[in-house]
Amino acid sequence: MSFGGDPDRYPHRDEVIAYLLRYADRLDAEIRTRTRVLEVGYGEDVFRLSLEGGSRLEARTVVAATGAFGRPHLPDLAGLESYAGTVLHAADYRVPEPFTGQRVVVVGAGNSAVQIAAEIAERAQVTLAARHPVRFARQRMLGRDLHWWLTRTGLDTLPIGRFLRTPPTQLFIDDGRYSAAVAAGRPDRRPLFTGISDSKVIWSDGSSEEVDTILLATGYRPDLDYLAPLGALDASGRPRHREGMWLTRPGLAYVGLEWQRSLSSNSLRGVGRDAVRTARCVAAHLARFGEEGRAG
């Protein structure tokens, strides 16, 4: 469904919500909100879904469309478990005012990390710490947004997800404000600290200093624990799939995973392409299932 509006203007939050509500109204489907799936099992040729509150559903197929951002990722950083200060994830961040006058270290090098660090740096002393330097990319080139160029050149849709065991280093898409802030030292930029002692972080040069808050802008992972009974997840909790199709249990598929097929698989502009493909595969599976049932 077309988003509508001026294609050269960036939509705000309420416009995105309104688009999704219009999309939902068009669907010939029962939509149950505030209905959490606790577990998906399988037996006697059907999936059995246990829902919060005790109710159950059964289905021939299940599409896990809960996306790639359900669980904040907490990295294994030396000494973090014994840190005496405050540890937050970017998911918990709302406004910069509570950090006024503090010494803050923001861990990460992506959009959230840089934007949050720059915002807090207006009120506090902030360091942006990461294993890799921030890789800035211009948001607009020759009058067009970077994503316009990705779509026009076809790079946005290349089905290369199966070849990426881990996503490539993230680019920070910048209109110039944030690269200027980092260049000016607000926030300053350092390699990731090597350890923590009480409320102090230990930097790579051996120096240490008191830090009030460590804010982890370290991304997210899919929240798919409800599929664990199916053996559908690897040791890190990521789903075993090939371009959104099942590798473990026929009839189980995915939509909205990061790099499911392409760069835009987990975004509004790209998820529709994957959804069409997933729907066709699911329909083909149901057709085969029906033929087997009639043959039996």
For each residue, the residues with C-beta under 8 A, 3 or more apart:
1: 19 22 23 26
2:
3: 11 19 268
4: 19
5: 9 11 15
6: 9
7: 148
8: 144 145
9: 5 6
10:
11: 3 5 15 16 19
12: 15 16
13: 16 17
14: 17 18
15: 5 11 12 18 19
16: 11 12 13 19 20 268
17: 13 14 20 21
18: 14 15 21 22
19: 1 3 4 11 15 16 22 23 268
20: 16 17 23 24
21: 17 18 24 25
22: 1 18 19 25 26
23: 1 19 20 26 27
24: 20 21 27 31
25: 21 22
26: 1 22 23
27: 23 24 31
28:
29:
30:
31: 24 27
32: 35
33:
34:
35: 32 51 52
36: 51 52
37: 40 49 50 51 52 226
38: 50 51 52 226
39: 49 50 226 228 229
40: 37 47 48 49 50 62 226 227 229 230
41: 47 48 50 229 230
42: 46 47 48 229 230 249
43: 46 48
44:
45: 60 289
46: 42 43 58 59 60
47: 40 41 42 58 59 60 61 62 251 252
48: 40 41 42 43 56 57 58
49: 37 39 40 56 57 58 59 62
50: 37 38 39 40 41 56
51: 35 36 37 38 54 55 56 57
52: 35 36 37 38
53:
54: 51
55: 51
56: 48 49 50 51
57: 48 49 51
58: 46 47 48 49
59: 46 47 49 62
60: 45 46 47 251 286 289
61: 47 251 252 253 282 285 286
62: 40 47 49 59 251 252 253
63: 253 254 255 278 282
64: 224 227 239 252 253 254 255
65: 254 255 256 275
66: 70 222 223 224 256
67: 70 222 256 257 266
68: 220 221 222 256 257 258 266
69: 220 222 266
70: 66 67 220 221 222 223 224
71: 220 221 222 223 237
72: 89 90 91 216 218 220
73: 216 218 219 220 221
74: 89 216 218
75: 107 216 218
76: 80
77: 80 107 192 193 196
78: 194 195 196
79: 82 83 195 196 197
80: 76 77 83 87 196 214
81:
82: 79 196 198
83: 79 80 87 196 198 199 214
84: 198 199
85: 199 211 212 213 214
86: 212 213 214
87: 80 83 213 214 215 216
88: 92 93 213 214 215 216
89: 72 74 92 93 215 216 217 218
90: 72 93 108 112 113 116 215 216 217 218
91: 72 220
92: 88 89
93: 88 89 90 116 215
94:
95: 98
96: 99 100 119 120 122 123 124
97: 100 123
98: 95
99: 96 102 104 120 123 124 212 213
100: 96 97 123 124
101: 123 124
102: 99 124 125 212 213
103: 124 125 209 210 211 212 213
104: 99 117 120 124 125 126 127 211 212 213 214 215
105: 126 127 129 193 201 211 213 214 215
106: 113 116 117 120 126 127 128 129 187 215 217
107: 75 77 113 129 130 192 214 215 216 217 218
108: 90 112 113 114 128 130 216 217 218 219
109: 113 114 128 130 131 132 133 134 135 169 170 172
110: 113 114 170 172 217 219
111: 114 115 170 172 173
112: 90 108 115 116 217
113: 90 106 107 108 109 110 116 117 128 130 134 217 218
114: 108 109 110 111 117 118 128 134 172 174 178 182
115: 111 112 118 119 178
116: 90 93 106 112 113 119 120 215 217
117: 104 106 113 114 120 121 126 127 128 187 217
118: 114 115 121 122 177 178 181 182 186 187
119: 96 115 116 122
120: 96 99 104 106 116 117 123 124 126 187 215
121: 117 118 124 125 126 181 186 187
122: 96 118 119 186
123: 96 97 99 100 101 120
124: 96 99 100 101 102 103 104 120 121
125: 102 103 104 121
126: 104 105 106 117 120 121 186 187 188
127: 104 105 106 117 187 188 189 190
128: 106 108 109 113 114 117 134 182 187 188 189 190
129: 105 106 107 189 190 191 192 193
130: 107 108 109 113 133 134 191 192
131: 109 191 192
132: 109 135 169
133: 109 130 189
134: 109 113 114 128 130 172 182 189
135: 109 132 169 170 171 172
136: 171 172 174 178 179
137: 146 171 172 173 174
138: 141 146 173 174 176
139: 145 146 173 174 175
140: 143 144 145 146 175
141: 138 144 146 149
142:
143: 140
144: 8 140 141 148 149
145: 8 139 140 148 149
146: 137 138 139 140 141 149 150 173
147: 150 151 156 269
148: 7 144 145 151 152
149: 141 144 145 146 152 153 155
150: 146 147 153 155 156 263 264
151: 147 148 154 156 157 269
152: 148 149
153: 149 150 156
154: 151 157 158
155: 149 150 158 263
156: 147 150 151 153 262 263 264 269 270
157: 151 154 262 263 264 270 273
158: 154 155 262 263
159: 162 243 261 262
160: 163 164 259 261 262
161: 164 243 259 260 261 262 265
162: 159 242 243 261
163: 160
164: 160 161 167 168 259
165:
166:
167: 164 170 258 259
168: 164
169: 109 132 135
170: 109 110 111 135 167
171: 135 136 137
172: 109 110 111 114 134 135 136 137 178 179
173: 111 137 138 139 146
174: 114 136 137 138 139 177 178 179
175: 139 140 178
176: 138 179 180
177: 118 174 180 181
178: 114 115 118 136 172 174 175 181 182
179: 136 172 174 176 182 183
180: 176 177 183 184
181: 118 121 177 178 184 186 187
182: 114 118 128 134 178 179 185 186 187 189
183: 179 180
184: 180 181
185: 182 188
186: 118 121 122 126 181 182
187: 106 117 118 120 121 126 127 128 181 182
188: 126 127 128 185
189: 127 128 129 133 134 182
190: 127 128 129 193 203 204
191: 129 130 131 203 204
192: 77 107 129 130 131 204
193: 77 105 129 190 196 201 202 203 204
194: 78 202 203 204
195: 78 79 201 202
196: 77 78 79 80 82 83 193 200 201 202
197: 79 200 202 208
198: 82 83 84
199: 83 84 85 210 211 212
200: 196 197 208 209 210 211
201: 105 193 195 196 208 209 211 214
202: 193 194 195 196 197 206 207 208
203: 190 191 193 194 206 207 208 209
204: 190 191 192 193 194
205:
206: 202 203
207: 202 203
208: 197 200 201 202 203
209: 103 200 201 203
210: 103 199 200
211: 85 103 104 105 199 200 201 214
212: 85 86 99 102 103 104 199
213: 85 86 87 88 99 102 103 104 105
214: 80 83 85 86 87 88 104 105 107 201 211
215: 87 88 89 90 93 104 105 106 107 116 120
216: 72 73 74 75 87 88 89 90 107 108
217: 89 90 106 107 108 110 112 113 116 117
218: 72 73 74 75 89 90 107 108 113
219: 73 108 110
220: 68 69 70 71 72 73 91
221: 68 70 71 73 236 237 238
222: 66 67 68 69 70 71 237 238 239 257
223: 66 70 71
224: 64 66 70 227 228 232 233 237 238 239
225: 228 233 237
226: 37 38 39 40
227: 40 64 224 230 232 233 239 252
228: 39 224 225 231 232 233
229: 39 40 41 42
230: 40 41 42 227 248 249 252
231: 228 248 249
232: 224 227 228 239 240 246 248 249 252
233: 224 225 227 228 237 238 239 240
234: 237 238 239 240
235:
236: 221
237: 71 221 222 224 225 233 234
238: 221 222 224 233 234
239: 64 222 224 227 232 233 234 254 257
240: 232 233 234 247 248
241: 244 245 246 247 253 254 257 260
242: 162 245 247
243: 159 161 162 260 261 274 277
244: 241 253 254 255 257 260 261 274 277 278 281
245: 241 242 253 254 278 281
246: 232 241 249 250 251 252 253
247: 240 241 242
248: 230 231 232 240 252
249: 42 230 231 232 246 252
250: 246 285
251: 47 60 61 62 246 282 285 289
252: 47 61 62 64 227 230 232 246 248 249
253: 61 62 63 64 241 244 245 246 278 281 282
254: 63 64 65 239 241 244 245 257 260 278
255: 63 64 65 244 260 271 274 275 278
256: 65 66 67 68 260 265 266 271 274
257: 67 68 222 239 241 244 254 260 265 266
258: 68 167 265 266
259: 160 161 164 167 262 263 265 266
260: 161 241 243 244 254 255 256 257 265 266 274
261: 159 160 161 162 243 244 265 273 274 277
262: 156 157 158 159 160 161 259 265 270 273 274
263: 150 155 156 157 158 259 270
264: 150 156 157 267 269 270 271
265: 161 256 257 258 259 260 261 262 270 271 274
266: 67 68 69 256 257 258 259 260 270 271
267: 264 270 271
268: 3 16 19 271
269: 147 151 156 264 272
270: 156 157 262 263 264 265 266 267 273 274
271: 255 256 264 265 266 267 268 274 275
272: 269 275 276
273: 157 261 262 270 276 277
274: 243 244 255 256 260 261 262 265 270 271 277 278
275: 65 255 271 272 278 279
276: 272 273 279 280
277: 243 244 261 273 274 280 281
278: 63 244 245 253 254 255 274 275 281 282
279: 275 276 282 283
280: 276 277 283 284
281: 244 245 253 277 278 284 285
282: 61 63 251 253 278 279 285 286
283: 279 280 286 287
284: 280 281 287 288
285: 61 250 251 281 282 288 289
286: 60 61 282 283 289 290
287: 283 284 290 291
288: 284 285 291 292
289: 45 60 251 285 286 292 293
290: 286 287 293 294
291: 287 288 294 295
292: 288 289 295 296
293: 289 290 296
294: 290 291
295: 291 292
296: 292 293
